[in-house]
Amino acid sequence: MMSEMLQRSVSLGSRRAPDPVDQFLEQHLLYRKHTAADACSLFRVIAEQVYDTQMLHYEVRMECIRYMFRKRRSFGRLVSGDYDEYLWQLERTRTEGTLLELRALCHLYRRNVIIHQPFDLGHLVVYNRGYPETLRIFVNPQGHFDSVMTMSELQMAAVCQAVSFKLLYRQLFRLPDLNLAVEWMLYPQTFECGTDLEFDRRGNVIRLLCRNGRSFLLDRSNGTLCILANYKDCPFHNRRLNLDQESQSMSCMRLLLQQNRPPFCYMAAKSLDPYIYRNVELTSLNVDRREAKSLNLYAGDYNFKVGAKCQVEFEVNRPLGTCHIQAISKDKSFCRVFIEGRGELKEVPFKKLHPLPPNEFKPWSSVPKWRAKRNGRLHARRLKRQMPKLQANRQKNQRQNIKEAAPGAKKEYANQASPPAPPVQGHQKESMPDQKPAMAPPPINHFSTPPPMAIPRQVYLQAPPPHFGPPGMLQHNQFQPHQMMIPPQGPLFYVTQHDPPTGMMPLPYYYANNPNPHPA
């Protein structure tokens, strides 16, 4: 009787399936594991049943394309149209897999397949009797593929999932009393009959006993971390608190459970339970898509955003080029992209864009909205607090510029009439000191000051050789100013040097109003 009470059956980590097809399969101890509703459903199913993960769906797609390219004689006659064009389109992740690709993958991985349809227990398709294993795949009328699991496979998958999550939460996060928390959150009826504590010889609590026969081994403080907001309030990890032995033996996990506060989410609790199997891949993918949609981020799919890095198709059956999206039209018909390697901006049809392979895609960083708003509020508050100081510094700088640049403008500014002050209440007149309102200075004419005067100076150069080149070329004393020469800024002065030093010559300066352009 006690063993029947302790025995539990493995189930899915969700409520009763509303789909009548799932209910039909569960009556025959078969469970359909739903995959993402996209064009990669077939390759996700094959990757999960062959490699135990759906993350390799793109690699499975490429392996299928390479295999079908090698077996052109076997699959080419089953394709209507150009076979190379068919494989080229199949390489795009928006192209859905069909039963033809399923056949190629079964030959590639040496497996037969049991195909399930709505309200059908499935029919076996044998491609080769020598293939050792068999796949179970559900196909709906729309061409979407899902995995089908038996009861033995579901039990094994639930245990493996619980072991992996316990390694994460116990070995990495080091949470105390993890099994007790999972039981408390998912099966609260276990503790309704009452509980007892088991002590060791030193008086420490080592086990929690339930009246229905279940027991939970309790953890010690060493080797675990506190999950409270302040570890100083935890009597289990902070031995400085002078409390009795029973209070010090209660962990922070048990303290939260008694306050009806779940220490972690219920999805994690279901993943930690060896009697519940959760569809973690589909849940994580849906959460990522919702987060990307709410934060307007690019998730590496065909929902392109401005600034996303993707691939562009120039010609059919040609390698794709890498580009960055600069602008997208409102109707999503055309977009402007910057093409790497060519360094040019080009407008291409929206249908010619394709996402990067999963191994090359780098997800965008998601910044929480509340943090961005908080930083904005702090910046506005700081700016408002510093505004009077900034205005005072600006007025001080303007007055200093008036003193240095235009001395006459100071009298003009000082003689201006100040505007009338705002009316002040009678009871405030005595308390307020005599202050004049600050006024902005009038505009200053920066061109009122005379330009700086040029000071003539003597400049010497090295004496040139007797000739500057071949015969017939002008000598230095025959140099004439050209009308296209740009004279230096400011007034020009001609400098005459009567006795230059030995080996030096005066630098000739010319200006338009000089009546004698040649040196004397």
Kinemage of the C-alpha trace (Angstrom):
@kinemage 1
@onewidth
@group {chain A} dominant
@subgroup {mainchain}
@vectorlist {calphas} color= white
{ca met a 1} P 0.000 0.000 0.000
{ca met a 2} L 2.808 2.373 0.894
{ca ser a 3} L 4.670 1.603 -2.339
{ca glu a 4} L 1.572 2.444 -4.371
{ca met a 5} L 1.316 5.815 -2.633
{ca leu a 6} L 4.977 6.618 -3.311
{ca gln a 7} L 4.852 5.515 -6.941
{ca arg a 8} L 4.156 8.248 -9.487
{ca ser a 9} L 3.646 8.210 -13.198
{ca val a 10} L 5.603 10.371 -15.572
{ca ser a 11} L 3.622 13.177 -17.176
{ca leu a 12} L 4.169 16.311 -19.221
{ca gly a 13} L 4.878 19.597 -17.491
{ca ser a 14} L 1.639 21.226 -18.658
{ca arg a 15} L -2.084 20.963 -18.142
{ca arg a 16} L -4.309 18.532 -19.972
{ca ala a 17} L -3.724 18.875 -23.702
{ca pro a 18} L -6.631 20.734 -25.335
{ca asp a 19} L -5.857 19.222 -28.730
{ca pro a 20} L -7.943 16.059 -29.303
{ca val a 21} L -5.069 14.571 -31.327
{ca asp a 22} L -2.790 14.784 -28.263
{ca gln a 23} L -5.493 13.244 -26.106
{ca phe a 24} L -5.855 10.388 -28.577
{ca leu a 25} L -2.116 9.698 -28.518
{ca glu a 26} L -1.924 9.896 -24.708
{ca gln a 27} L -4.642 7.260 -24.432
{ca his a 28} L -2.297 4.912 -26.293
{ca leu a 29} L 0.739 5.946 -24.194
{ca leu a 30} L 2.181 8.078 -26.968
{ca tyr a 31} L 3.145 11.722 -26.489
{ca arg a 32} L 3.627 14.356 -29.157
{ca lys a 33} L 6.422 16.834 -28.487
{ca his a 34} L 5.594 20.057 -30.282
{ca thr a 35} L 8.289 21.888 -32.216
{ca ala a 36} L 8.494 25.512 -33.308
{ca ala a 37} L 6.047 26.471 -36.039
{ca asp a 38} L 8.616 27.471 -38.638
{ca ala a 39} L 10.152 26.076 -41.805
{ca cys a 40} L 12.807 24.105 -39.867
{ca ser a 41} L 10.398 21.743 -38.081
{ca leu a 42} L 11.529 18.628 -40.000
{ca phe a 43} L 15.203 19.303 -39.393
{ca arg a 44} L 14.568 20.111 -35.721
{ca val a 45} L 12.832 16.756 -35.261
{ca ile a 46} L 15.623 14.815 -36.975
{ca ala a 47} L 18.323 16.685 -35.030
{ca glu a 48} L 16.577 15.918 -31.741
{ca gln a 49} L 16.117 12.202 -32.427
{ca val a 50} L 19.594 11.723 -33.909
{ca tyr a 51} L 21.780 14.207 -31.966
{ca asp a 52} L 19.543 14.710 -28.867
{ca thr a 53} L 19.323 18.473 -29.461
{ca gln a 54} L 17.362 20.751 -31.767
{ca met a 55} L 20.134 23.330 -31.967
{ca leu a 56} L 21.801 21.417 -34.824
{ca his a 57} L 18.865 21.808 -37.208
{ca tyr a 58} L 20.865 23.965 -39.632
{ca glu a 59} L 23.686 21.399 -39.774
{ca val a 60} L 21.124 18.662 -40.468
{ca arg a 61} L 19.676 20.751 -43.295
{ca met a 62} L 23.113 21.208 -44.879
{ca glu a 63} L 23.895 17.506 -44.518
{ca cys a 64} L 20.624 16.710 -46.260
{ca ile a 65} L 21.475 19.081 -49.142
{ca arg a 66} L 24.942 17.606 -49.586
{ca tyr a 67} L 23.558 14.065 -49.540
{ca met a 68} L 20.867 14.881 -52.108
{ca phe a 69} L 23.499 16.558 -54.296
{ca arg a 70} L 25.593 13.390 -54.263
{ca lys a 71} L 22.544 11.178 -54.948
{ca arg a 72} L 21.337 13.180 -57.923
{ca arg a 73} L 20.259 10.070 -59.828
{ca ser a 74} L 18.050 8.847 -56.992
{ca phe a 75} L 16.320 12.124 -56.070
{ca gly a 76} L 16.581 14.147 -59.273
{ca arg a 77} L 13.755 12.274 -60.961
{ca leu a 78} L 11.447 13.030 -58.005
{ca val a 79} L 11.816 16.803 -58.401
{ca ser a 80} L 9.846 18.697 -61.023
{ca gly a 81} L 11.979 21.458 -62.525
{ca asp a 82} L 15.625 22.331 -62.152
{ca tyr a 83} L 17.225 20.115 -59.504
{ca asp a 84} L 20.037 22.571 -58.735
{ca glu a 85} L 17.549 25.375 -58.239
{ca tyr a 86} L 15.583 23.126 -55.874
{ca leu a 87} L 18.663 22.459 -53.732
{ca trp a 88} L 19.569 26.158 -53.855
{ca gln a 89} L 16.186 27.125 -52.444
{ca leu a 90} L 16.331 24.305 -49.883
{ca glu a 91} L 19.463 25.885 -48.420
{ca arg a 92} L 17.390 28.904 -47.323
{ca thr a 93} L 15.960 28.504 -43.845
{ca arg a 94} L 12.524 29.744 -44.982
{ca thr a 95} L 12.132 26.688 -47.243
{ca glu a 96} L 10.151 23.932 -45.538
{ca gly a 97} L 11.241 20.334 -45.562
{ca thr a 98} L 8.979 17.758 -47.183
{ca leu a 99} L 8.625 14.002 -47.240
{ca leu a 100} L 11.324 13.905 -49.915
{ca glu a 101} L 13.863 15.381 -47.488
{ca leu a 102} L 12.615 12.984 -44.822
{ca arg a 103} L 13.377 10.084 -47.131
{ca ala a 104} L 16.860 11.425 -47.842
{ca leu a 105} L 17.580 11.897 -44.121
{ca cys a 106} L 16.428 8.359 -43.323
{ca his a 107} L 18.884 6.986 -45.870
{ca leu a 108} L 21.594 9.324 -44.629
{ca tyr a 109} L 21.281 8.319 -40.959
{ca arg a 110} L 20.293 4.679 -41.703
{ca arg a 111} L 16.908 4.731 -40.019
{ca asn a 112} L 13.392 3.675 -40.858
{ca val a 113} L 10.436 5.852 -39.845
{ca ile a 114} L 6.976 5.479 -38.320
{ca ile a 115} L 4.775 8.292 -39.647
{ca his a 116} L 1.858 9.362 -37.450
{ca gln a 117} L -1.093 11.342 -38.712
{ca pro a 118} L -4.132 12.790 -36.865
{ca phe a 119} L -6.075 10.003 -35.108
{ca asp a 120} L -3.701 7.389 -36.501
{ca leu a 121} L -1.325 5.188 -34.541
{ca gly a 122} L 1.158 5.338 -37.378
{ca his a 123} L 2.384 3.173 -40.222
{ca leu a 124} L 5.917 1.910 -40.622
{ca val a 125} L 7.912 2.948 -43.670
{ca val a 126} L 10.854 0.600 -44.222
{ca tyr a 127} L 13.558 2.027 -46.435
{ca asn a 128} L 16.000 -0.765 -45.670
{ca arg a 129} L 15.599 -3.779 -43.430
{ca gly a 130} L 19.209 -3.493 -42.351
{ca tyr a 131} L 18.694 -0.131 -40.672
{ca pro a 132} L 18.918 -0.687 -36.892
{ca glu a 133} L 16.753 2.168 -35.515
{ca thr a 134} L 13.376 3.740 -36.209
{ca leu a 135} L 12.165 7.323 -36.025
{ca arg a 136} L 8.690 8.402 -34.837
{ca ile a 137} L 7.419 11.525 -36.576
{ca phe a 138} L 4.004 13.175 -36.587
{ca val a 139} L 2.917 14.984 -39.763
{ca asn a 140} L -0.168 17.203 -39.827
{ca pro a 141} L -2.083 18.140 -43.008
{ca gln a 142} L -0.231 21.496 -43.199
{ca gly a 143} L 3.137 19.733 -43.548
{ca his a 144} L 4.387 20.505 -40.008
{ca phe a 145} L 6.510 17.866 -38.262
{ca asp a 146} L 6.598 16.920 -34.551
{ca ser a 147} L 8.307 14.232 -32.509
{ca val a 148} L 6.372 11.329 -31.017
{ca met a 149} L 7.669 9.694 -27.828
{ca thr a 150} L 6.740 6.418 -26.178
{ca met a 151} L 6.316 5.972 -22.438
{ca ser a 152} L 9.782 4.446 -21.948
{ca glu a 153} L 11.391 7.302 -23.888
{ca leu a 154} L 9.428 9.851 -21.867
{ca gln a 155} L 10.562 8.362 -18.558
{ca met a 156} L 14.195 8.335 -19.618
{ca ala a 157} L 13.994 11.906 -20.941
{ca ala a 158} L 12.405 13.141 -17.678
{ca val a 159} L 15.168 11.576 -15.575
{ca cys a 160} L 17.922 12.978 -17.798
{ca gln a 161} L 16.346 16.414 -17.694
{ca ala a 162} L 16.085 16.338 -13.889
{ca val a 163} L 19.711 15.247 -13.539
{ca ser a 164} L 20.986 18.046 -15.775
{ca phe a 165} L 18.955 20.715 -13.968
{ca lys a 166} L 20.017 19.430 -10.552
{ca leu a 167} L 23.651 19.666 -11.591
{ca leu a 168} L 22.997 23.279 -12.512
{ca tyr a 169} L 21.088 24.315 -9.399
{ca arg a 170} L 23.005 22.235 -6.892
{ca gln a 171} L 26.577 22.276 -8.140
{ca leu a 172} L 26.653 25.748 -9.705
{ca phe a 173} L 24.033 27.768 -7.805
{ca arg a 174} L 24.528 25.643 -4.636
{ca leu a 175} L 20.966 25.991 -3.355
{ca pro a 176} L 20.203 24.199 -0.072
{ca asp a 177} L 17.376 21.640 0.348
{ca leu a 178} L 16.605 21.509 -3.369
{ca asn a 179} L 14.551 18.277 -3.305
{ca leu a 180} L 12.429 19.591 -0.440
{ca ala a 181} L 11.680 22.805 -2.350
{ca val a 182} L 10.617 20.911 -5.488
{ca glu a 183} L 8.291 18.674 -3.476
{ca trp a 184} L 6.841 21.628 -1.567
{ca met a 185} L 6.078 23.585 -4.760
{ca leu a 186} L 4.695 20.771 -6.936
{ca tyr a 187} L 3.134 18.368 -4.432
{ca pro a 188} L 1.917 20.361 -1.414
{ca gln a 189} L -0.411 17.521 -0.361
{ca thr a 190} L 2.670 15.600 0.781
{ca phe a 191} L 3.008 17.832 3.876
{ca glu a 192} L -0.672 18.026 4.780
{ca cys a 193} L -0.520 14.943 7.029
{ca gly a 194} L 2.332 16.361 9.121
{ca thr a 195} L 6.103 16.149 9.283
{ca asp a 196} L 8.778 15.050 11.764
{ca leu a 197} L 12.468 15.844 12.116
{ca glu a 198} L 15.309 13.367 12.501
{ca phe a 199} L 18.362 14.402 14.579
{ca asp a 200} L 21.861 13.018 14.805
{ca arg a 201} L 23.868 12.453 17.994
{ca arg a 202} L 24.985 16.085 18.148
{ca gly a 203} L 21.440 17.387 17.910
{ca asn a 204} L 21.628 18.565 14.302
{ca val a 205} L 18.628 18.068 12.006
{ca ile a 206} L 19.577 15.705 9.190
{ca arg a 207} L 16.256 14.587 7.665
{ca leu a 208} L 12.638 15.685 7.245
{ca leu a 209} L 10.120 12.834 7.536
{ca cys a 210} L 6.580 13.010 6.126
{ca arg a 211} L 3.668 10.935 7.421
{ca asn a 212} L 2.968 9.450 3.971
{ca gly a 213} L 6.394 7.773 3.915
{ca arg a 214} L 8.490 10.264 1.993
{ca ser a 215} L 11.700 11.635 3.498
{ca phe a 216} L 14.080 14.378 2.437
{ca leu a 217} L 17.731 14.643 3.378
{ca leu a 218} L 18.543 18.179 4.554
{ca asp a 219} L 21.761 19.960 3.607
{ca arg a 220} L 24.347 21.540 5.879
{ca ser a 221} L 25.340 25.192 5.756
{ca asn a 222} L 28.835 24.485 4.453
{ca gly a 223} L 28.820 23.983 0.684
{ca thr a 224} L 25.625 25.987 0.090
{ca leu a 225} L 24.824 29.629 -0.563
{ca cys a 226} L 22.175 31.831 0.996
{ca ile a 227} L 19.227 32.762 -1.221
{ca leu a 228} L 17.968 35.636 0.931
{ca ala a 229} L 18.455 39.251 -0.060
{ca asn a 230} L 20.717 39.779 2.980
{ca tyr a 231} L 22.652 36.780 4.227
{ca lys a 232} L 23.118 38.430 7.622
{ca asp a 233} L 19.450 37.744 8.388
{ca cys a 234} L 19.858 34.034 7.663
{ca pro a 235} L 20.438 32.000 10.861
{ca phe a 236} L 21.508 29.028 8.734
{ca his a 237} L 24.508 30.712 7.077
{ca asn a 238} L 25.219 33.427 9.671
{ca arg a 239} L 26.280 31.749 12.901
{ca arg a 240} L 26.757 35.080 14.650
{ca leu a 241} L 23.032 35.262 15.347
{ca asn a 242} L 22.482 33.932 18.847
{ca leu a 243} L 19.441 31.720 18.302
{ca asp a 244} L 18.393 28.341 19.564
{ca gln a 245} L 19.479 25.088 17.934
{ca glu a 246} L 16.207 24.506 16.112
{ca ser a 247} L 16.214 27.968 14.505
{ca gln a 248} L 19.825 27.644 13.392
{ca ser a 249} L 19.091 24.279 11.756
{ca met a 250} L 16.335 25.764 9.547
{ca ser a 251} L 17.788 26.701 6.172
{ca cys a 252} L 16.861 29.820 4.248
{ca met a 253} L 15.092 27.594 1.708
{ca arg a 254} L 12.779 26.164 4.391
{ca leu a 255} L 12.255 29.659 5.778
{ca leu a 256} L 10.963 30.903 2.411
{ca leu a 257} L 8.764 27.847 1.945
{ca gln a 258} L 7.097 28.351 5.317
{ca gln a 259} L 6.340 31.946 4.281
{ca asn a 260} L 4.726 30.636 1.051
{ca arg a 261} L 7.354 32.362 -1.062
{ca pro a 262} L 8.611 30.222 -3.976
{ca pro a 263} L 12.439 30.343 -4.132
{ca phe a 264} L 12.489 29.906 -7.941
{ca cys a 265} L 10.000 29.712 -10.797
{ca tyr a 266} L 7.645 26.770 -11.239
{ca met a 267} L 9.067 25.925 -14.672
{ca ala a 268} L 12.439 25.262 -13.056
{ca ala a 269} L 10.719 23.160 -10.369
{ca lys a 270} L 9.061 21.030 -13.062
{ca ser a 271} L 12.398 20.553 -14.789
{ca leu a 272} L 13.957 19.412 -11.488
{ca asp a 273} L 11.280 16.774 -10.932
{ca pro a 274} L 12.184 13.347 -12.425
{ca tyr a 275} L 8.447 12.576 -12.904
{ca ile a 276} L 7.717 15.549 -15.173
{ca tyr a 277} L 9.059 16.151 -18.671
{ca arg a 278} L 9.028 19.691 -20.028
{ca asn a 279} L 9.445 20.883 -23.596
{ca val a 280} L 12.373 23.156 -22.753
{ca glu a 281} L 13.367 23.830 -26.377
{ca leu a 282} L 9.983 25.210 -27.407
{ca thr a 283} L 9.563 27.212 -24.181
{ca ser a 284} L 12.989 28.836 -24.466
{ca leu a 285} L 12.440 29.674 -28.137
{ca asn a 286} L 9.071 31.310 -27.430
{ca val a 287} L 10.554 33.332 -24.562
{ca asp a 288} L 13.404 34.574 -26.773
{ca arg a 289} L 10.998 35.571 -29.528
{ca arg a 290} L 8.717 37.457 -27.149
{ca glu a 291} L 11.683 39.280 -25.651
{ca ala a 292} L 13.026 40.212 -29.088
{ca lys a 293} L 9.609 41.479 -30.143
{ca ser a 294} L 9.064 43.565 -27.013
{ca leu a 295} L 12.563 45.121 -27.156
{ca asn a 296} L 12.568 45.443 -30.972
{ca leu a 297} L 15.642 43.243 -31.336
{ca tyr a 298} L 16.749 41.111 -34.244
{ca ala a 299} L 16.640 37.394 -33.417
{ca gly a 300} L 18.418 36.007 -36.506
{ca asp a 301} L 15.284 35.135 -38.480
{ca tyr a 302} L 13.515 36.648 -41.495
{ca asn a 303} L 12.013 39.456 -39.406
{ca phe a 304} L 14.827 41.827 -40.324
{ca lys a 305} L 15.521 45.105 -38.505
{ca val a 306} L 17.503 48.184 -39.467
{ca gly a 307} L 21.117 47.574 -38.508
{ca ala a 308} L 20.931 43.780 -38.797
{ca lys a 309} L 23.708 41.854 -40.494
{ca cys a 310} L 22.404 39.356 -43.030
{ca gln a 311} L 23.061 37.790 -46.436
{ca val a 312} L 21.914 39.165 -49.768
{ca glu a 313} L 21.269 37.224 -52.970
{ca phe a 314} L 22.585 38.924 -56.136
{ca glu a 315} L 22.096 36.216 -58.734
{ca val a 316} L 20.553 32.778 -58.787
{ca asn a 317} L 22.890 29.897 -57.932
{ca arg a 318} L 25.592 32.320 -56.828
{ca pro a 319} L 27.271 32.662 -53.436
{ca leu a 320} L 25.529 35.076 -51.075
{ca gly a 321} L 27.118 38.329 -50.003
{ca thr a 322} L 27.186 39.782 -46.503
{ca cys a 323} L 25.451 43.113 -45.985
{ca his a 324} L 24.120 45.468 -43.308
{ca ile a 325} L 20.587 46.824 -43.544
{ca gln a 326} L 20.461 50.627 -43.621
{ca ala a 327} L 16.755 51.267 -44.321
{ca ile a 328} L 13.572 49.268 -44.969
{ca ser a 329} L 10.540 50.511 -46.886
{ca lys a 330} L 7.190 50.696 -45.126
{ca asp a 331} L 5.618 47.933 -47.214
{ca lys a 332} L 8.791 45.796 -46.843
{ca ser a 333} L 9.265 45.475 -50.577
{ca phe a 334} L 12.717 47.082 -50.897
{ca cys a 335} L 15.546 47.897 -48.539
{ca arg a 336} L 18.853 49.732 -48.713
{ca val a 337} L 21.885 47.680 -47.691
{ca phe a 338} L 25.624 48.264 -47.349
{ca ile a 339} L 27.473 45.400 -49.019
{ca glu a 340} L 30.699 44.201 -47.440
{ca gly a 341} L 33.586 43.622 -49.803
{ca arg a 342} L 32.160 46.023 -52.362
{ca gly a 343} L 31.770 49.042 -50.099
{ca glu a 344} L 28.620 50.305 -51.799
{ca leu a 345} L 25.032 51.118 -50.938
{ca lys a 346} L 22.446 49.310 -52.999
{ca glu a 347} L 18.678 48.892 -53.033
{ca val a 348} L 17.624 45.251 -53.231
{ca pro a 349} L 14.242 43.501 -52.932
{ca phe a 350} L 13.320 42.425 -49.442
{ca lys a 351} L 12.883 38.829 -50.614
{ca lys a 352} L 16.554 38.667 -51.561
{ca leu a 353} L 17.665 38.931 -47.931
{ca his a 354} L 18.478 35.824 -45.917
{ca pro a 355} L 19.651 35.453 -42.298
{ca leu a 356} L 23.148 34.419 -41.353
{ca pro a 357} L 23.857 30.812 -40.349
{ca pro a 358} L 23.274 30.183 -36.631
{ca asn a 359} L 26.985 29.723 -35.969
{ca glu a 360} L 27.763 33.182 -37.435
{ca phe a 361} L 24.865 35.124 -35.942
{ca lys a 362} L 25.592 37.281 -32.895
{ca pro a 363} L 22.470 38.167 -30.895
{ca trp a 364} L 21.793 41.778 -30.047
{ca ser a 365} L 22.314 42.849 -26.454
{ca ser a 366} L 19.021 43.431 -24.668
{ca val a 367} L 19.010 46.289 -22.162
{ca pro a 368} L 16.104 46.241 -19.683
{ca lys a 369} L 13.611 49.013 -20.256
{ca trp a 370} L 13.449 50.000 -16.608
{ca arg a 371} L 17.204 50.550 -16.512
{ca ala a 372} L 17.112 52.805 -19.572
{ca lys a 373} L 14.250 54.847 -18.118
{ca arg a 374} L 15.976 55.073 -14.774
{ca asn a 375} L 19.183 56.334 -16.344
{ca gly a 376} L 17.150 58.922 -18.254
{ca arg a 377} L 15.433 60.110 -15.093
{ca leu a 378} L 18.739 60.371 -13.257
{ca his a 379} L 20.281 62.304 -16.136
{ca ala a 380} L 17.354 64.759 -16.275
{ca arg a 381} L 17.424 65.180 -12.501
{ca arg a 382} L 21.170 65.826 -12.495
{ca leu a 383} L 20.841 68.291 -15.370
{ca lys a 384} L 18.079 70.175 -13.567
{ca arg a 385} L 20.207 70.367 -10.439
{ca gln a 386} L 23.241 71.687 -12.334
{ca met a 387} L 21.352 74.177 -14.524
{ca pro a 388} L 21.774 77.247 -12.208
{ca lys a 389} L 25.496 76.615 -11.970
{ca leu a 390} L 25.821 76.268 -15.740
{ca gln a 391} L 23.933 79.511 -16.317
{ca ala a 392} L 26.130 81.368 -13.822
{ca asn a 393} L 29.301 80.097 -15.527
{ca arg a 394} L 27.944 81.101 -18.923
{ca gln a 395} L 27.185 84.642 -17.758
{ca lys a 396} L 30.634 84.910 -16.180
{ca asn a 397} L 32.310 83.837 -19.411
{ca gln a 398} L 30.252 86.276 -21.447
{ca arg a 399} L 31.213 89.177 -19.173
{ca gln a 400} L 34.848 88.206 -19.372
{ca asn a 401} L 34.662 88.153 -23.181
{ca ile a 402} L 33.159 91.665 -23.081
{ca lys a 403} L 36.091 92.996 -21.033
{ca glu a 404} L 38.712 91.432 -23.305
{ca ala a 405} L 37.130 91.999 -26.744
{ca ala a 406} L 35.081 95.232 -26.576
{ca pro a 407} L 35.797 97.618 -23.699
{ca gly a 408} L 33.136 100.079 -24.918
{ca ala a 409} L 30.465 97.427 -24.808
{ca lys a 410} L 30.793 97.211 -21.048
{ca lys a 411} L 29.406 100.711 -20.569
{ca glu a 412} L 26.609 99.986 -22.967
{ca tyr a 413} L 25.701 96.819 -21.084
{ca ala a 414} L 26.001 98.493 -17.693
{ca asn a 415} L 23.828 101.420 -18.723
{ca gln a 416} L 20.950 99.237 -19.831
{ca ala a 417} L 17.816 99.351 -17.771
{ca ser a 418} L 16.984 96.233 -15.855
{ca pro a 419} L 13.491 94.783 -16.206
{ca pro a 420} L 11.096 95.173 -13.283
{ca ala a 421} L 11.375 92.520 -10.627
{ca pro a 422} L 8.411 90.211 -10.008
{ca pro a 423} L 6.044 91.318 -7.218
{ca val a 424} L 6.925 90.017 -3.770
{ca gln a 425} L 4.520 89.354 -0.956
{ca gly a 426} L 4.602 91.642 2.067
{ca his a 427} L 5.804 89.051 4.516
{ca gln a 428} L 8.672 88.065 2.170
{ca lys a 429} L 10.088 91.571 1.643
{ca glu a 430} L 11.940 91.645 4.930
{ca ser a 431} L 13.414 88.171 4.645
{ca met a 432} L 14.630 88.494 1.061
{ca pro a 433} L 17.982 90.270 0.515
{ca asp a 434} L 18.517 92.959 -2.113
{ca gln a 435} L 19.262 91.053 -5.300
{ca lys a 436} L 19.215 92.200 -8.900
{ca pro a 437} L 17.874 89.777 -11.480
{ca ala a 438} L 20.469 88.309 -13.811
{ca met a 439} L 20.291 89.492 -17.415
{ca ala a 440} L 21.825 88.116 -20.563
{ca pro a 441} L 24.418 90.487 -22.110
{ca pro a 442} L 23.624 92.129 -25.453
{ca pro a 443} L 25.136 90.741 -28.617
{ca ile a 444} L 28.728 91.751 -29.147
{ca asn a 445} L 30.108 92.957 -32.449
{ca his a 446} L 33.293 90.947 -32.727
{ca phe a 447} L 34.346 92.817 -35.854
{ca ser a 448} L 34.458 96.246 -34.152
{ca thr a 449} L 38.089 95.805 -33.095
{ca pro a 450} L 40.730 96.655 -35.703
{ca pro a 451} L 42.550 93.764 -37.345
{ca pro a 452} L 46.061 92.984 -36.124
{ca met a 453} L 48.836 94.991 -37.763
{ca ala a 454} L 51.478 93.214 -39.794
{ca ile a 455} L 55.045 93.979 -38.785
{ca pro a 456} L 57.603 94.064 -41.654
{ca arg a 457} L 60.562 91.819 -41.046
{ca gln a 458} L 63.586 90.757 -43.013
{ca val a 459} L 63.731 87.155 -44.225
{ca tyr a 460} L 66.822 85.613 -45.736
{ca leu a 461} L 67.193 82.550 -47.947
{ca gln a 462} L 70.134 80.552 -49.156
{ca ala a 463} L 71.713 81.988 -52.286
{ca pro a 464} L 70.649 79.993 -55.351
{ca pro a 465} L 73.154 78.404 -57.704
{ca pro a 466} L 74.182 80.446 -60.751
{ca his a 467} L 71.551 78.757 -62.916
{ca phe a 468} L 68.134 77.252 -62.051
{ca gly a 469} L 68.044 74.756 -64.853
{ca pro a 470} L 68.605 74.524 -68.569
{ca pro a 471} L 69.527 77.584 -70.618
{ca gly a 472} L 66.685 79.929 -71.359
{ca met a 473} L 65.055 79.572 -67.961
{ca leu a 474} L 64.329 82.784 -66.019
{ca gln a 475} L 66.829 83.759 -63.395
{ca his a 476} L 65.760 84.681 -59.884
{ca asn a 477} L 66.196 88.396 -60.549
{ca gln a 478} L 63.776 88.126 -63.477
{ca phe a 479} L 60.962 86.665 -61.356
{ca gln a 480} L 57.601 88.360 -61.984
{ca pro a 481} L 54.415 87.953 -59.893
{ca his a 482} L 51.685 85.940 -61.573
{ca gln a 483} L 48.055 86.965 -61.443
{ca met a 484} L 47.014 83.495 -60.136
{ca met a 485} L 49.346 83.627 -57.168
{ca ile a 486} L 47.534 83.821 -53.839
{ca pro a 487} L 49.103 86.485 -51.634
{ca pro a 488} L 49.341 85.891 -47.878
{ca gln a 489} L 46.673 87.326 -45.587
{ca gly a 490} L 46.991 90.898 -44.289
{ca pro a 491} L 48.820 93.857 -45.797
{ca leu a 492} L 51.987 93.142 -47.719
{ca phe a 493} L 55.193 95.127 -47.342
{ca tyr a 494} L 58.205 95.139 -49.551
{ca val a 495} L 61.438 94.666 -47.613
{ca thr a 496} L 64.686 95.985 -49.056
{ca gln a 497} L 67.939 94.521 -47.790
{ca his a 498} L 71.006 96.457 -48.913
{ca asp a 499} L 73.685 94.366 -47.288
{ca pro a 500} L 72.598 90.775 -46.885
{ca pro a 501} L 74.959 88.364 -45.158
{ca thr a 502} L 77.392 86.353 -47.155
{ca gly a 503} L 75.672 83.569 -49.078
{ca met a 504} L 72.125 84.873 -48.338
{ca met a 505} L 69.583 86.691 -50.474
{ca pro a 506} L 66.494 88.744 -49.508
{ca leu a 507} L 63.069 87.138 -49.945
{ca pro a 508} L 61.087 89.160 -52.545
{ca tyr a 509} L 57.560 90.154 -51.399
{ca tyr a 510} L 55.148 91.656 -53.895
{ca tyr a 511} L 51.757 93.215 -53.583
{ca ala a 512} L 49.396 94.628 -56.178
{ca asn a 513} L 49.827 98.323 -55.315
{ca asn a 514} L 53.615 98.289 -55.412
{ca pro a 515} L 54.685 100.706 -58.184
{ca asn a 516} L 58.119 99.105 -58.388
{ca pro a 517} L 57.724 95.310 -58.274
{ca his a 518} L 61.446 94.634 -58.690
{ca pro a 519} L 63.887 95.071 -55.803
{ca ala a 520} L 66.070 98.135 -56.018
